[in-house]
Amino acid sequence: MTEIAAPLSPSGTPVGAVAPPALSTRTLWRRYFSSRVSTSAFAVLVLLLVLTAFGPALAPYPQHITGTVATANRFEPPSSTHLFGTNELGQDVLSLVLGGARVSILTAIAIIASSALIGTIVGALAGFFGRLADEVLMRFTDLMLTIPSLILAMAVAAALGPGIANLIIAITLATWPGYARLVRGEVRAVKLELYVEAAMAMGASPWRILLRHVLPNIAPTIIVKMSLEISFAIITVASLGFIGIGVKPPTPEWGAMLSNARGYMPGYWWIAIFPGLAIMISVFAFNLFGDGLREALDPKSDR
């Protein structure tokens, strides 16, 4: 009996074995902005990123961000001169909050980007090639996952010393295993799809299949996790700054500002309330943005 070959698509892949079409950018954003909550979160997020980029330039007292003190103005309550009041050194709290946004948010973004890159590489290699690579890489990942991430970040940060670079390294070491575990599972699932098997049968190299077919189809899952994990990174950066192993003084950072305010509560409440609100609003905005992005990328969503 003569075997009938499956018809080929214009790209050379057998019909019925092509990858599912990706969601267009226009459709993605239309689905995202169909929710008022997601739209509001996006607006707040854009504002936060603008303040992160231009905060020191917008600060009413930029010299306070670099460590200048004005002891004659200590503990002034919020007023038209100092909208957020002043701290124990006479520094303008609004200027410090704007300066701390660059440290807290940019550091969190750098941490998540580094963690996603490392975790994607490890998880993709383990999930796609399997066998020895899977055993070695995932057993090491499992070992890292047994250590609570915050405790590991604290230990590494304390060993490396204060500084933004050391802070990024410490938290990245604690967060990449989650990405590795996620990517491994996604890659193992996509590897069984018919279009991947067809590409293998046509003689495509494993690296080409991994880079051109597998990773692009799991990218939305990674992006959603990154958007949700930024809030965790912001909290972790603030936590390390709160216990004194974050960035070096006099660089303003929200967690360190909260730590300095502990001894002056509740009388001088404004020293703590505004850095705390900055952390809360940032975490809330990134969480809502991630939730909206996840629903927009979900084909089963009602949007």
Sequence and secondary structure as in RCSB ss.txt:
>XXXX:A:sequence
MTEIAAPLSPSGTPVGAVAPPALSTRTLWRRYFSSRVSTSAFAVLVLLLVLTAFGPALAPYPQHITGTVATANRF
EPPSSTHLFGTNELGQDVLSLVLGGARVSILTAIAIIASSALIGTIVGALAGFFGRLADEVLMRFTDLMLTIPSL
ILAMAVAAALGPGIANLIIAITLATWPGYARLVRGEVRAVKLELYVEAAMAMGASPWRILLRHVLPNIAPTIIVK
MSLEISFAIITVASLGFIGIGVKPPTPEWGAMLSNARGYMPGYWWIAIFPGLAIMISVFAFNLFGDGLREALDPK
SDR
>XXXX:A:secstr
       B TTSSBTT S      HHHHHHHHTTSHHHHHHHHHHHHHHHHHHHHHHH S HHHHTT   GGGTT
  S SSSTT B TTS BHHHHHHHHHHHHHHHHHHHHHHHHHHHHHHHHHHHHH HHHHHHHHHHHHHHHTS HH
HHHHHHHHHH SSHHHHHHHHHHHHHHHHHHHHHHHHHHHTTSHHHHHHHHTT  HHHHIIIIIHHHHHHHHHHH
HHHHHHHHHHHHHHHHHTT SS TTS  HHHHHHHHGGGTTTTTHHHHHHHHHHHHHHHHHHHHHHHHHHHH TT
S  
